[in-house]
Amino acid sequence: MVTEGLVWLIIALPIAAMLVNGVLVRAFIGSNSPYAGYITVAAIAGSFVLSLMTLNKVMSDGTMHIESHDWIAIGGLNLTFGLLVDQLTSIMLVVVSGVSLLVQIYGQAYMHGDKSYTRYFTFMALFTASMIGLVLSRNLIQIFVFWELVGVSSYLLIGFWMDRPSAAAAAKKAFLMTRFGDFGFLLGILYLYSRNSSYMDIPTLYHAIETHEVAVAVATWASLGLLAGAIGKSAQFPLHNWLPDAMEGPTSVSALIHSATMVTAGVFLVARFFPLFEHSDVMDLVALIGGLTAVFAATMGLVANDIKRVLAYSTVSQLGYMMLALGVGAYAPAIFHLYTHAFFKAALFLGAGSVHHASGTFNMNYMGGLKQHMPRTYWGMVIASLSLAGLFPLSGFWSKDEILAHAAEVGTTTGSVVLVLGLVAALMTAFYMFRAIFLTFHGEWKGGGEKEEQDAEEQGLPAPVGNAHSHFGESPWLMVGPIMLLAVLAIGIGFFSNPVIDVGSIDKHAFAHYVTVENHEVFPHDADGGHSKADHAGAAPEFNSIIAGISTVLALAGIGLAYLMYIRGSISPEAMGARFQPIYNLIFRKYYFDELYENVVVRRGFYKYLADALRWFDEHWIDNANVHLSNWVSRIGKSGALVQNGQTQTYAIGMVVGVVAVVAAFLLWG
């Protein structure tokens, strides 16, 4: 029997692990104690078990109705906090705790020997607790608190190796860029609160939208604020370029950020407030931002040489797919893709860490020939890449094609545009993922980290950070085991969670039906008992063989092109780069967004113009005003001092002048 106390325990366990590791283990055992890993793994394993129990409870009995508790009561401000355990929450709890558990197990081997091992697991426990708190929150203020805790946790983990300038810079960049989105999120909350403070409670807001109490204009302005927060956290265009730099943290951190926690928070936010967005006029904007981001990020993945950055661009692109889906009303496909993506993307990042463990580098130009030395990592990454590329019958095929099929069925101009963008992104995804596979595992060994370090020294460049030692061999089982398990999930969890036909005891479209038809508060039934809103959100889509065929052909074309370029050598990548040099440079430099933000907006716009203008105003007006005021007061004081000379006649004259002034004032204004 799942009670409110057990649900609170899901978040309490990782918080307890954070406190025990951060206070007791670090103080009394040491900064690199293996017990820190055991404690975090045990706590998150407990959260995962309780999450499965919660999922089973919601599947059998529906949404858990838990009363809110008083939180803040100051004057007219009355805020509550509580738990919202519905279908979306139950899915997210399993994804967050399940993927986090595998990442923590992996981290015990990957971070072995690190001098700050205890601090790492302390921060990871905080990170997991923050995301769990976010998905469980019942009201907007509570969401915002955990939203910021997720941001703080990511800052601490991206900059975990704080002695590396690149890591410190990446952490600051992520923290500051997401703050712009968070500012919009906060404005949206304040605007919604100004309309009606009861709207802070999410079920109350759902009911107000259903009864048309919330005007379209109110929903639009509030949705724009929430969308800004989602764009920042989920690294959507134009706040996308912090995410690739976030690779400076440990690879296991990247796996958690990119699969189940921080970057999915933005997609979750839009999904949580889907009725508000659907009631507003911003759905087309959401779809277009998602479609543009899907292609925009995929182009940068085509030319990146760092394997983790390739995966980072892939994450941004796939998040674009999810936003695209939500924008065209495909709620169920969006959540389904978030669900499947968590598993194959975590497998890919953990695989990248395993490759680094063997090669001593993340630069694919110094890898090659690793297939025979680490076959388990190889096949795990190949399976996850095929799933990401959307090939039948792997998980990514079912979730991504549902998004594309829904976009095709919408029948609007926006739907047609984002469908084309999604198909183009599918082609690029297959190409850059198998470019990474072929460069990493096939061909000849190119020297690894030692060769990269040597070349940097010869060229007078800074030495690559991190461990440059390479050795041929498979990673420890604590690293390989989670990769293989995630690869297995990448094969079958898509079809068996949401089959297009009845499979034994699993009903057709079980996942989609669960998150829509059974979620009565988000998708209320019609007056006649029907569920047209849920159907419109993708509760029971028909399999679109045409879209599936087109996307599969494009994916195979992308894989084939990568094969011709990097295995057969029929097409020279160098020749292609030289032929399209301007385009290549534009993409390789990430469309110069870093230069635009850092040089034009920050250094020139903020510092040179705004800050310099404020400095000039301060020096010439504020400081001068102080000087003039001081001089004026000093002169008045000196003049007044002349009157105080001890002569009786001077005092008499002063008294007469004062009396005359008082009488004159009385006559004029009395």
FIDREN-472966 format. One record per residue (C-alpha): residue number from 1; residue in three letters; y, z, x. Coordinates in steps of 0.2 Angstrom, whole numbers, plus 2048, in hexadecimal, padded with zeros to 3 digits. Example, Ala and Ser with C-alpha at 12.3 -4.5 7.8 and 13.67 -1.06 7.14 Angstrom:
BEGIN
     n   res    c2    c3    c1
     1   ALA   7EA   827   83E
     2   SER   7FB   824   844
This chain:
BEGIN
     n   res    c2    c3    c1
     1   MET   800   800   800
     2   VAL   810   7FA   808
     3   THR   81F   806   804
     4   GLU   831   806   809
     5   GLY   82D   812   817
     6   LEU   821   806   81F
     7   VAL   82D   7F8   81E
     8   TRP   83A   802   827
     9   LEU   82D   806   834
    10   ILE   82C   7F3   838
    11   ILE   83D   7F4   83F
    12   ALA   83C   807   845
    13   LEU   82D   803   851
    14   PRO   836   7F7   85D
    15   ILE   846   802   85C
    16   ALA   83B   811   861
    17   ALA   834   807   86F
    18   MET   845   802   875
    19   LEU   84A   815   875
    20   VAL   83A   81B   87E
    21   ASN   83B   80D   88B
    22   GLY   84E   80E   88E
    23   VAL   84F   821   88E
    24   LEU   83F   829   893
    25   VAL   835   81C   89C
    26   ARG   843   816   8A7
    27   ALA   849   828   8AB
    28   PHE   839   830   8AE
    29   ILE   82C   823   8B3
    30   GLY   837   815   8BB
    31   SER   840   804   8B9
    32   ASN   830   7FA   8BB
    33   SER   823   804   8B2
    34   PRO   815   7FA   8AA
    35   TYR   815   807   89B
    36   ALA   825   7FF   895
    37   GLY   81B   7EF   891
    38   TYR   80D   7F9   889
    39   ILE   819   802   87E
    40   THR   823   7F3   878
    41   VAL   813   7E9   875
    42   ALA   80B   7F7   86B
    43   ALA   81B   7FA   861
    44   ILE   81D   7E7   85C
    45   ALA   80B   7E6   859
    46   GLY   80D   7F4   84C
    47   SER   81C   7EA   845
    48   PHE   811   7DA   844
    49   VAL   803   7E3   83A
    50   LEU   80F   7EB   82E
    51   SER   818   7DA   82C
    52   LEU   807   7D2   827
    53   MET   804   7E0   81B
    54   THR   816   7DD   814
    55   LEU   812   7CA   812
    56   ASN   802   7CE   809
    57   LYS   80B   7DA   7FD
    58   VAL   818   7CE   7F9
    59   MET   80C   7C0   7F7
    60   SER   802   7CA   7EA
    61   ASP   810   7D4   7E1
    62   GLY   820   7CA   7E4
    63   THR   830   7D0   7EB
    64   MET   831   7E2   7F0
    65   HIS   83F   7EB   7E6
    66   ILE   846   7F9   7F1
    67   GLU   855   802   7EC
    68   SER   864   802   7F8
    69   HIS   86B   812   800
    70   ASP   87D   817   802
    71   TRP   884   813   813
    72   ILE   897   814   813
    73   ALA   8A3   81B   806
    74   ILE   8B5   81C   80B
    75   GLY   8C2   81B   7FD
    76   GLY   8BE   80B   7F3
    77   LEU   8B2   805   801
    78   ASN   8A0   808   7FB
    79   LEU   892   7FF   806
    80   THR   880   801   804
    81   PHE   871   7FC   810
    82   GLY   85F   7F8   80B
    83   LEU   851   7EC   80C
    84   LEU   84E   7DB   804
    85   VAL   83C   7D7   806
    86   ASP   83A   7C7   7FD
    87   GLN   82F   7B7   801
    88   LEU   83C   7B1   80F
    89   THR   83C   7C2   817
    90   SER   829   7C4   817
    91   ILE   827   7B3   820
    92   MET   835   7B7   82D
    93   LEU   82D   7C8   831
    94   VAL   81D   7C1   835
    95   VAL   825   7B3   840
    96   VAL   830   7BF   849
    97   SER   824   7CD   84C
    98   GLY   815   7C1   850
    99   VAL   81E   7B6   85C
   100   SER   826   7C5   864
   101   LEU   816   7CD   867
   102   LEU   80E   7BE   870
   103   VAL   81E   7BD   87A
   104   GLN   81D   7CF   87F
   105   ILE   80B   7CD   884
   106   TYR   810   7BE   88F
   107   GLY   81F   7C8   896
   108   GLN   814   7D5   89E
   109   ALA   80D   7C8   8AA
   110   TYR   81C   7BD   8AC
   111   MET   828   7CC   8B0
   112   HIS   81B   7D5   8BA
   113   GLY   823   7DC   8CA
   114   ASP   835   7DA   8C4
   115   LYS   83F   7E9   8C9
   116   SER   847   7EA   8B8
   117   TYR   836   7E9   8AE
   118   THR   83A   7F8   8A3
   119   ARG   84C   7F2   89F
   120   TYR   844   7E1   89A
   121   PHE   838   7E8   88D
   122   THR   846   7F4   887
   123   PHE   851   7E5   883
   124   MET   843   7DB   87C
   125   ALA   83F   7E9   870
   126   LEU   851   7EA   86B
   127   PHE   852   7D7   868
   128   THR   842   7D7   85D
   129   ALA   849   7E6   853
   130   SER   85A   7DE   850
   131   MET   852   7CE   849
   132   ILE   846   7D8   83E
   133   GLY   855   7E2   838
   134   LEU   85E   7D2   834
   135   VAL   851   7CA   829
   136   LEU   84E   7DA   820
   137   SER   860   7DE   81C
   138   ARG   865   7DE   80A
   139   ASN   878   7DC   80B
   140   LEU   884   7D2   815
   141   ILE   88C   7E0   81F
   142   GLN   87B   7E6   824
   143   ILE   876   7D4   829
   144   PHE   886   7D3   834
   145   VAL   882   7E3   83D
   146   PHE   871   7DD   842
   147   TRP   878   7CB   845
   148   GLU   883   7D3   852
   149   LEU   875   7DD   85A
   150   VAL   86B   7CD   85C
   151   GLY   87A   7C6   865
   152   VAL   87B   7D5   870
   153   SER   869   7D4   874
   154   SER   869   7C2   879
   155   TYR   878   7C6   884
   156   LEU   86E   7D3   88D
   157   LEU   85F   7C8   88F
   158   ILE   867   7B8   894
   159   GLY   870   7C1   8A1
   160   PHE   861   7CC   8A5
   161   TRP   862   7C7   8B8
   162   MET   874   7CC   8B9
   163   ASP   875   7CA   8CC
   164   ARG   874   7B7   8C9
   165   PRO   885   7B0   8C5
   166   SER   87E   7A2   8BB
   167   ALA   875   7AF   8B0
   168   ALA   884   7B9   8AD
   169   ALA   88E   7AA   8A9
   170   ALA   881   7A4   89D
   171   ALA   881   7B5   894
   172   LYS   894   7B5   892
   173   LYS   894   7A3   88C
   174   ALA   887   7A7   87F
   175   PHE   890   7B6   879
   176   LEU   8A1   7AF   878
   177   MET   89C   79E   870
   178   THR   892   7A7   863
   179   ARG   8A1   7B2   85F
   180   PHE   8AB   7A3   859
   181   GLY   89E   7A1   84C
   182   ASP   89C   7B3   848
   183   PHE   8AF   7B4   845
   184   GLY   8AD   7A7   837
   185   PHE   89E   7B1   830
   186   LEU   8A8   7C1   830
   187   LEU   8B6   7B7   826
   188   GLY   8AA   7B1   81A
   189   ILE   8A4   7C3   817
   190   LEU   8B5   7CA   815
   191   TYR   8BA   7BC   809
   192   LEU   8AA   7BF   7FE
   193   TYR   8AE   7D2   7FE
   194   SER   8C0   7CE   7F9
   195   ARG   8B9   7C5   7EA
   196   ASN   8AD   7D3   7E5
   197   SER   8A6   7E1   7F0
   198   SER   896   7E0   7E6
   199   TYR   892   7CF   7ED
   200   MET   88E   7D8   7FE
   201   ASP   87D   7DC   7F6
   202   ILE   872   7CC   7F7
   203   PRO   868   7CD   7E7
   204   THR   879   7D1   7DD
   205   LEU   880   7C1   7E5
   206   TYR   871   7B7   7E0
   207   HIS   873   7BD   7CE
   208   ALA   886   7BA   7CE
   209   ILE   883   7A8   7D4
   210   GLU   876   7A5   7C7
   211   THR   881   7AB   7B9
   212   HIS   890   7A0   7C0
   213   GLU   89A   7B0   7C3
   214   VAL   89E   7A9   7D4
   215   ALA   8AA   79A   7D4
   216   VAL   8A5   78A   7DE
   217   ALA   8B5   78C   7E9
   218   VAL   8B0   79E   7ED
   219   ALA   89F   798   7F2
   220   THR   8A6   78A   7FC
   221   TRP   8B2   795   807
   222   ALA   8A5   7A3   809
   223   SER   897   796   80E
   224   LEU   8A3   78E   81B
   225   GLY   8A5   79F   823
   226   LEU   892   7A3   823
   227   LEU   88F   791   829
   228   ALA   89A   794   838
   229   GLY   890   7A3   83D
   230   ALA   880   799   83B
   231   ILE   887   78B   846
   232   GLY   88A   797   854
   233   LYS   87A   7A1   853
   234   SER   86F   791   851
   235   ALA   879   787   85E
   236   GLN   87E   779   852
   237   PHE   88B   76C   856
   238   PRO   898   770   85C
   239   LEU   893   781   862
   240   HIS   883   77B   86A
   241   ASN   886   77B   87C
   242   TRP   883   78E   880
   243   LEU   870   78C   87C
   244   PRO   86A   782   88B
   245   ASP   873   78D   897
   246   ALA   86A   79C   88F
   247   MET   85B   796   899
   248   GLU   861   7A1   8A7
   249   GLY   858   7B0   8A0
   250   PRO   845   7B3   8A2
   251   THR   83A   7A5   89A
   252   SER   832   7B2   88E
   253   VAL   844   7B6   888
   254   SER   847   7A3   885
   255   ALA   837   7A2   87B
   256   LEU   83C   7B0   870
   257   ILE   84E   7AA   86E
   258   HIS   849   798   86A
   259   SER   83A   79B   85F
   260   ALA   83C   7AB   854
   261   THR   84C   7B4   856
   262   MET   85E   7B0   85B
   263   VAL   85F   79D   857
   264   THR   855   79E   847
   265   ALA   861   7AB   841
   266   GLY   86E   79E   83C
   267   VAL   861   794   832
   268   PHE   85B   7A4   82A
   269   LEU   86D   7A8   825
   270   VAL   86F   798   81C
   271   ALA   85E   79A   814
   272   ARG   862   7AC   80F
   273   PHE   872   7A6   806
   274   PHE   86B   796   800
   275   PRO   870   799   7EE
   276   LEU   882   79B   7F4
   277   PHE   882   78B   7FE
   278   GLU   87A   781   7F0
   279   HIS   887   787   7E5
   280   SER   895   782   7F1
   281   ASP   89C   771   7F7
   282   VAL   895   773   809
   283   MET   883   76D   808
   284   ASP   887   75B   80E
   285   LEU   891   763   81D
   286   VAL   881   76E   821
   287   ALA   876   75E   820
   288   LEU   881   754   82B
   289   ILE   884   761   838
   290   GLY   871   763   839
   291   GLY   86D   751   83A
   292   LEU   87B   74E   847
   293   THR   874   75D   851
   294   ALA   862   757   850
   295   VAL   867   746   859
   296   PHE   875   74D   864
   297   ALA   86A   75A   86C
   298   ALA   85B   74E   86D
   299   THR   865   742   878
   300   MET   868   74F   885
   301   GLY   856   753   885
   302   LEU   853   741   88B
   303   VAL   85B   744   89C
   304   ALA   859   756   8A0
   305   ASN   84F   75A   8AF
   306   ASP   84D   76D   8AD
   307   ILE   83D   770   8A2
   308   LYS   845   77F   899
   309   ARG   855   775   895
   310   VAL   84A   767   88D
   311   LEU   842   774   882
   312   ALA   853   77C   87E
   313   TYR   85A   76B   879
   314   SER   84A   769   86E
   315   THR   84E   779   866
   316   VAL   860   774   862
   317   SER   859   764   85B
   318   GLN   84C   76C   850
   319   LEU   858   779   849
   320   GLY   862   76A   844
   321   TYR   853   764   83A
   322   MET   853   775   831
   323   MET   865   774   82D
   324   LEU   864   762   828
   325   ALA   856   768   81C
   326   LEU   860   776   814
   327   GLY   86F   76A   812
   328   VAL   865   75E   808
   329   GLY   85D   76C   7FD
   330   ALA   84C   76C   806
   331   TYR   84B   77F   807
   332   ALA   838   780   808
   333   PRO   836   773   815
   334   ALA   844   77B   820
   335   ILE   83B   78C   81F
   336   PHE   82B   783   822
   337   HIS   831   77B   832
   338   LEU   839   78B   838
   339   TYR   828   793   836
   340   THR   81E   785   83F
   341   HIS   82B   782   84C
   342   ALA   82A   795   852
   343   PHE   818   793   858
   344   PHE   819   782   861
   345   LYS   82A   786   869
   346   ALA   824   797   86F
   347   ALA   815   78E   876
   348   LEU   820   782   87F
   349   PHE   82B   78F   887
   350   LEU   81D   79A   88C
   351   GLY   815   78B   894
   352   ALA   825   787   89D
   353   GLY   824   798   8A4
   354   SER   812   796   8A9
   355   VAL   817   786   8B2
   356   HIS   825   78F   8BB
   357   HIS   819   79C   8C0
   358   ALA   80F   78F   8C9
   359   SER   81C   783   8D0
   360   GLY   82A   78F   8D4
   361   THR   837   783   8CB
   362   PHE   83D   77E   8BA
   363   ASN   842   76D   8C1
   364   MET   836   760   8BB
   365   ASN   83B   754   8C9
   366   TYR   832   760   8D5
   367   MET   822   762   8CB
   368   GLY   814   756   8C7
   369   GLY   801   757   8C8
   370   LEU   7FF   768   8C0
   371   LYS   7F3   762   8B3
   372   GLN   7E3   765   8BE
   373   HIS   7E9   776   8C4
   374   MET   7EE   77E   8B4
   375   PRO   7E5   775   8A6
   376   ARG   7E7   783   899
   377   THR   7F9   783   89A
   378   TYR   7F9   770   89A
   379   TRP   7EF   76E   88A
   380   GLY   7F9   77C   882
   381   MET   809   773   885
   382   VAL   802   762   880
   383   ILE   7FD   768   86F
   384   ALA   80D   771   86D
   385   SER   817   761   872
   386   LEU   80C   756   866
   387   SER   810   762   858
   388   LEU   823   762   85C
   389   ALA   822   74F   85D
   390   GLY   81B   750   84B
   391   LEU   80A   747   84D
   392   PHE   7FD   748   840
   393   PRO   7F4   754   83D
   394   LEU   7FE   761   847
   395   SER   809   76E   83F
   396   GLY   81A   766   843
   397   PHE   814   756   83A
   398   TRP   813   75F   829
   399   SER   823   769   82B
   400   LYS   82E   75B   832
   401   ASP   828   74D   827
   402   GLU   82C   758   818
   403   ILE   83E   759   81D
   404   LEU   83F   747   820
   405   ALA   836   743   80F
   406   HIS   842   74E   806
   407   ALA   851   746   80E
   408   ALA   84A   735   808
   409   GLU   848   73B   7F7
   410   VAL   859   743   7F4
   411   GLY   860   731   7F1
   412   THR   872   735   7F8
   413   THR   87C   72D   806
   414   THR   87B   73E   80F
   415   GLY   868   73E   80D
   416   SER   866   72C   814
   417   VAL   871   730   823
   418   VAL   868   740   828
   419   LEU   857   737   825
   420   VAL   85C   72A   832
   421   LEU   862   737   83E
   422   GLY   852   741   83B
   423   LEU   847   732   83F
   424   VAL   851   72E   84F
   425   ALA   850   740   855
   426   ALA   83D   73E   852
   427   LEU   83C   730   85E
   428   MET   846   739   86B
   429   THR   83C   749   869
   430   ALA   82B   740   86D
   431   PHE   833   737   87C
   432   TYR   83B   746   884
   433   MET   82C   752   881
   434   PHE   820   746   889
   435   ARG   82C   742   897
   436   ALA   82B   755   89B
   437   ILE   818   755   899
   438   PHE   816   746   8A5
   439   LEU   822   74C   8B2
   440   THR   81B   75D   8B2
   441   PHE   808   75B   8B2
   442   HIS   805   748   8B6
   443   GLY   808   73E   8C6
   444   GLU   80A   746   8D7
   445   TRP   80F   757   8DD
   446   LYS   821   756   8E2
   447   GLY   823   766   8EC
   448   GLY   828   773   8DF
   449   GLY   835   781   8E2
   450   GLU   834   780   8F5
   451   LYS   838   76E   8F5
   452   GLU   846   770   8E9
   453   GLU   84D   77E   8F4
   454   GLN   84C   774   904
   455   ASP   854   765   8FC
   456   ALA   862   770   8F5
   457   GLU   865   777   907
   458   GLU   865   765   90F
   459   GLN   872   75F   902
   460   GLY   87D   76E   904
   461   LEU   87A   774   8F2
   462   PRO   877   786   8EC
   463   ALA   865   78B   8ED
   464   PRO   85C   78C   8DC
   465   VAL   85B   79E   8D5
   466   GLY   84B   7A6   8D3
   467   ASN   83A   7A6   8DB
   468   ALA   837   796   8E4
   469   HIS   825   79A   8E9
   470   SER   818   78E   8E2
   471   HIS   805   78F   8E1
   472   PHE   7F8   784   8D9
   473   GLY   7EE   78E   8CB
   474   GLU   7EE   793   8B9
   475   SER   7F9   7A1   8B4
   476   PRO   7F1   7B3   8AF
   477   TRP   7E9   7B4   89E
   478   LEU   7F7   7BF   898
   479   MET   802   7B0   899
   480   VAL   7F5   7A2   895
   481   GLY   7ED   7AC   886
   482   PRO   7FD   7AC   87B
   483   ILE   800   799   880
   484   MET   7EF   794   87A
   485   LEU   7F0   79F   86A
   486   LEU   801   797   866
   487   ALA   7FA   786   869
   488   VAL   7EC   789   85D
   489   LEU   7F9   78E   850
   490   ALA   802   77E   854
   491   ILE   7F3   774   84F
   492   GLY   7EE   77B   83E
   493   ILE   7FB   787   837
   494   GLY   806   77A   830
   495   PHE   7F8   772   825
   496   PHE   7EF   781   820
   497   SER   7FF   78B   81B
   498   ASN   806   77D   811
   499   PRO   7F8   770   80D
   500   VAL   7FB   760   804
   501   ILE   7EB   763   7FA
   502   ASP   7E1   772   7F5
   503   VAL   7D7   779   804
   504   GLY   7CA   786   7FE
   505   SER   7D4   795   7F8
   506   ILE   7E4   78E   7FF
   507   ASP   7EE   786   7F1
   508   LYS   7F7   775   7F3
   509   HIS   809   778   7FA
   510   ALA   805   78B   7FC
   511   PHE   813   78F   808
   512   ALA   821   785   7FF
   513   HIS   81B   78C   7EE
   514   TYR   81C   79E   7F5
   515   VAL   82E   79D   7FC
   516   THR   835   794   7ED
   517   VAL   82C   796   7DC
   518   GLU   827   7A8   7E0
   519   ASN   839   7AC   7E6
   520   HIS   840   7AF   7D5
   521   GLU   851   7B6   7DB
   522   VAL   855   7A7   7E6
   523   PHE   84D   79A   7DA
   524   PRO   84E   7A1   7C8
   525   HIS   842   799   7BB
   526   ASP   849   78D   7AE
   527   ALA   84C   794   79C
   528   ASP   83B   78B   797
   529   GLY   832   793   7A5
   530   GLY   832   784   7B1
   531   HIS   838   784   7C3
   532   SER   843   775   7C6
   533   LYS   84E   77E   7D3
   534   ALA   83E   782   7DD
   535   ASP   838   770   7DB
   536   HIS   848   769   7E1
   537   ALA   847   775   7F0
   538   GLY   837   76D   7F5
   539   ALA   82A   778   7EC
   540   ALA   81D   76A   7EA
   541   PRO   822   75B   7F3
   542   GLU   817   74B   7F2
   543   PHE   811   745   803
   544   ASN   81C   736   808
   545   SER   810   72B   811
   546   ILE   81E   71E   816
   547   ILE   829   72B   81E
   548   ALA   81A   733   826
   549   GLY   815   722   82D
   550   ILE   826   71E   833
   551   SER   829   72F   83C
   552   THR   817   72D   844
   553   VAL   81A   71C   84A
   554   LEU   82B   722   852
   555   ALA   822   731   85A
   556   LEU   815   726   861
   557   ALA   822   71A   867
   558   GLY   82B   728   870
   559   ILE   81B   72E   878
   560   GLY   816   71C   87D
   561   LEU   827   719   885
   562   ALA   826   729   88F
   563   TYR   815   723   895
   564   LEU   81B   712   89A
   565   MET   829   71A   8A4
   566   TYR   821   729   8AC
   567   ILE   80F   725   8AD
   568   ARG   80D   712   8AE
   569   GLY   81D   70F   8B6
   570   SER   820   6FF   8AC
   571   ILE   832   704   8A8
   572   SER   83C   70C   8B6
   573   PRO   846   71C   8B1
   574   GLU   851   719   8C0
   575   ALA   855   707   8BB
   576   MET   858   70C   8A9
   577   GLY   864   719   8AF
   578   ALA   86D   70D   8BA
   579   ARG   86E   700   8AC
   580   PHE   875   70D   89F
   581   GLN   87F   717   8AC
   582   PRO   88E   71C   8A2
   583   ILE   883   721   893
   584   TYR   877   72A   89E
   585   ASN   886   734   8A7
   586   LEU   88D   738   896
   587   ILE   87D   73F   890
   588   PHE   878   748   8A0
   589   ARG   889   750   8A1
   590   LYS   886   756   88F
   591   TYR   894   74C   888
   592   TYR   8A0   756   892
   593   PHE   8A0   764   885
   594   ASP   8A0   771   893
   595   GLU   8AF   768   89B
   596   LEU   8B8   767   88A
   597   TYR   8B5   779   886
   598   GLU   8B8   781   897
   599   ASN   8C5   776   89F
   600   VAL   8CF   76E   891
   601   VAL   8CD   77C   883
   602   VAL   8CC   78C   88E
   603   ARG   8D5   788   89E
   604   ARG   8E2   77C   899
   605   GLY   8E4   77F   887
   606   PHE   8E2   792   887
   607   TYR   8E7   798   898
   608   LYS   8F4   78A   89D
   609   TYR   8FD   788   88D
   610   LEU   8FA   797   881
   611   ALA   8F8   7A5   88E
   612   ASP   906   79E   899
   613   ALA   911   79C   88A
   614   LEU   90E   7AE   885
   615   ARG   911   7B3   897
   616   TRP   922   7AA   897
   617   PHE   927   7B2   886
   618   ASP   922   7C3   88C
   619   GLU   92C   7C1   89D
   620   HIS   93B   7B9   896
   621   TRP   93D   7C1   885
   622   ILE   933   7D1   884
   623   ASP   937   7D7   895
   624   ASN   949   7D1   894
   625   ALA   94B   7D9   884
   626   ASN   945   7E9   88B
   627   VAL   951   7E7   89A
   628   HIS   960   7E3   88F
   629   LEU   95C   7F1   883
   630   SER   95B   7FD   892
   631   ASN   96C   7F7   899
   632   TRP   974   7F8   888
   633   VAL   96E   80A   885
   634   SER   973   80F   897
   635   ARG   985   808   894
   636   ILE   987   811   883
   637   GLY   981   821   88C
   638   LYS   98D   81F   89A
   639   SER   99C   81C   88E
   640   GLY   997   82B   883
   641   ALA   997   835   893
   642   LEU   9A9   831   896
   643   VAL   9AE   83A   886
   644   GLN   9A6   84A   88C
   645   ASN   9B4   84E   899
   646   GLY   9B9   85F   893
   647   GLN   9CA   85A   88D
   648   THR   9CF   862   87C
   649   GLN   9DA   853   877
   650   THR   9CC   847   87A
   651   TYR   9C1   851   86E
   652   ALA   9CF   852   861
   653   ILE   9D1   83F   861
   654   GLY   9BE   83D   85F
   655   MET   9BE   849   850
   656   VAL   9CD   83F   848
   657   VAL   9C4   82F   84B
   658   GLY   9B4   836   843
   659   VAL   9BD   83C   834
   660   VAL   9C6   82C   831
   661   ALA   9B5   822   833
   662   VAL   9AD   82E   826
   663   VAL   9BB   82C   819
   664   ALA   9BC   81A   81B
   665   ALA   9A9   818   819
   666   PHE   9AA   823   809
   667   LEU   9B9   819   802
   668   LEU   9B0   808   805
   669   TRP   99E   80C   800
   670   GLY   99F   81D   7F6
